Amino acid sequence: LQQISFIWKNMSAPGASAVGSAGRTALSFGQTYVVRPKGKHQATFVWLHGLGDTGNSWSSLLETLPLPNIKWICPTAPLRPMTLFGGFPSTAWFDVNELSEHADDDLEGLDASAAYVANLLANEPADVKLGVGGFSMGAATSLYSASCFARGKFGNGNAYSANLSAVVGLSGWLPCARSLKNTLENIDGAAGRAASLPVLLCHGKGDDVVSHSFGEKSSEKLSSVGFGDVTFKSYPRLGHYTVPEEMEALCNWISSKMGL
């Protein structure tokens, strides 16, 4: 399996379709790559790449996994100015000003990307289970989608419609962690949705881009606010990329949790 790292290139996004977002310049999501199931279509996963990457590199990897009953949808994030890069544009699911626990959360960008993911899942057959996963910034967007699913709405108050059965985050972090407890309180059904949604987090202790502690604390936060099925896997020598051992764990977990 190829290693996929935190890529700071691939700045173009071919085949983009315009998506507007209130209060900011309209952004265009790039090309979407689809890996069709080789067997019976039992589940669909939207998989989100990391900062500066495209959906293509992950679709190539996911196609090699022994999960014949999954359809993988690998979109490409919009090209947007990144505060982290001093305004230099990069493919990104949302804006980031710094990689720290005190970073500001780009709620508008997170909502736009989570809504885009939910729309990709909206046309899947009713009998197919739905999942969201990703790497690095893609993992963060996936975990934000998990919180939207539990709340039943996006951060802007619009209804969240995707019925998620599994969420995966590799080498990522949980956005809006500080406010998550408050946003879940006093919402009908939120506790039940959070308790029933399986979440897998994997992180390398050698990660020098997104600290291992981010992943660990994200797992602890999810559990503390009521997510009842959170698995955290730590890899001692893993940096900011993926390896076959991690992919094998992912395959086993997805097969088990989604009943494939």
N, C-alpha and C positions, 0 to 999 in steps of 0.2 A: 504494500500500500504506500502511496506517495505521502510525503509529509507536507502538510499545508500550514504555512506560518503566517505571521502578521505581515501582510504584504502592503507596501507603500507605493505600489505602481498600479498598472492596469487602470488608468484613470478614465478611459473611454467607456461609454455604455451604449453599445449599438442596439438598434431595434427598440428604442425607448418609447413609452407611451406617456402622455402628459397626465399628471395627477396634481390637482390644485390643493393648496393648504392655506386656510384663511390666515391673513396677517403676515404672509411671507411670499416671496417669489415662488411661482409654481415650479415644482420639481418633477423630473421625469424618471420613472423607474426604468431600469435597463432591461436587457433581454432575459427571458425566463427559459430555463432549461428543464426538460422533463425526462425522467427515467421511468419508462413504463414497466409495470410488473411482469415478470416472466411467468408467474403462475396465476392463481386466482387472486383477483383484486380484493384484498381484505382491509387494507389501510392506506391512507394517504398522509404523507408527511411533507410539510413545507420546511425546507432546510435553508438557513440563512448564513451567508458567508461573513467573514470578518472585514474589518476596515481596509479599504483599498482593493479588495478582491472583487470577483464576479461570481455568478452562479455556476459558471462553466467548470471551474476547478473542482468544486465539490460534487457536481453531477458525475464527473468522471470517476471520482472515488466511490461514491455511493452505489454506482452501477456494479461495482465489483463485490459488494457485500452479499453474503448468503441469506438474503431476505427477499425471496422471490415473490412474495405476496404484497409487497409495498410499492406504491407509486410515489416517487420522489419529485417534488416540485422545487426547483432551485432558482428563485428570482435573483435579479441583480439590483442592488440598492441605487438610489439616485446619486448623481454627481453633485456634491454640495460643498460650499466653503466650510472648512473645518477650523474652528477656533483653536483646537489643539495644534494645528499646523500654521497658525498665524493667518488664517483665512485662505490658505492654499486649498484648492478643491480636491476632493477624494470621493470615491463611492462610499457612502455611509448611510446607515439606517436612521441616524439622528446625530445631532451635533454634540461634541464633547469638548469641554474646556480644559480638563485635566484628568489624568488617570489617578484618582485618589478617592477616598471615602467621603471627602468633602466637596466633590465636584457637583456643579449644578446639573439638574436633570432637565433635558430638553423635552418637556411634556408634549409640545406640539409635534415635534419630530417623532417621538415614540408613538403617539396616537396615530399619526399618518401611516407609519410602517406597520403597526399592529393591525390597523384597518385594512391595509393592502393585503396582509397575510390572511386575514379573515375572509376577504373577498375571493382570494385564490381557493380557499376551502369551500366556499359557498356553493359551488357547482358540482361538488363530488356526490356520488350516489348516497342515498339515505342509509343504506346498510353498511357503509364503509366507515371504519373508525378513523378519527382525525388526530393528527399530532403536529407539533411544532418543535423544531430544534435548530441549533446553530452553534457556531464557533465564535468566541470572543465577543465582538459587538453584536453578532448574530445571536449568540447565546443570551446576551442581555435583552435583546428584543423578544426572544422566546420567553424569557422569564417575566418580562413585562406583560406579554400576552397571557401568561398563566394568571397573573394578578387581575387582569381585565376579565378573564373567564370567571374567576372566583367572585369578583364584584358584580359581574353581569353587565358591566359598562366600561367604556373607555374613561380616561382621565377627564375628557371634556363633557362627560355625561351621556354621550350617545350609547345606545344599547350595543352590547357585544353579543353576536349571534352564534359564533362558532362553538360547537359542542366538543371540546377537546377531551381526548382520552389519554394523552401522554405528552410530556414536555421534556426536552433534553437541552442541557447547556454544557458545552465544552469550553473550558478556559475562559469563562465569562464572569459576570457579576449581576446582581439584582438591582435594577434601577428603582428609584423612589423607595428604597428600603426603610428610610427613617419615618416615612409617613404611611407605610403599608398597614400597620395595625389600625390606625384611625380610619383609613379608607375602607376597611372591611367591616368595621363595626356598624351595627344597626342596619344591615342590608339583608333583606329576606333571602334566604337560600345561600348566602355567601359562605357560611361555615360548612355547610354540606358539600358545596362544590369544591372548596379548598381541601376538605378532608379526603375526598374521593379521587383527586387528580394525582396520578403518579408523576413524580419529577425526578430525573436523573441529572446529577451534576458531577462532572469529572474535571480534575485540575492537577496540573503538574507542580511539584514543589520547586522545580527549577525554572518556573515561568518568570522571566524578567521583564515582561510587558504588562500583564495583568497578574498582580500578586496572588499567590496561592491563598493568602488569607482572605482575599476578596471572595473567592469561591466558597471557602469554609464558612465565612460569616454569612454569606448569602443562604447557604444551606440551613444554618442555625436560625436565621431570621424567618425563613419560610416555615420551618417547623414550629417556631415560637408563636406565630400568628395563626396557626391552625391547619397548615398543609400537612396532612397525616401520612403521606406516603412519599417521603423524600429520601433518596439514596445519594450519598456523597462518596465518590471514589477518588482517592488521592494516589498520585504516581510519583515516587521519590525522585526519579532522574528525568522526568519529562519537562521540556521547556514549553514555549508557546507554539505548539504544533501538535499533531496527533500521530499515534503509532498503532501498529496492529493490535497490541494488547488492549488498548483503549477501545478500538473499534470492535474487537471481539466481545468485550464487556457490554458495549452499546447494543450489539446484535442480540445477545442473550437477554438483556433487560427488556428490549422492545418486544421480542418474541414472547416473553413471559407476561408482561403487563398488558399487551394488546391481544393476547390469546391467539397468536399466529401459528 
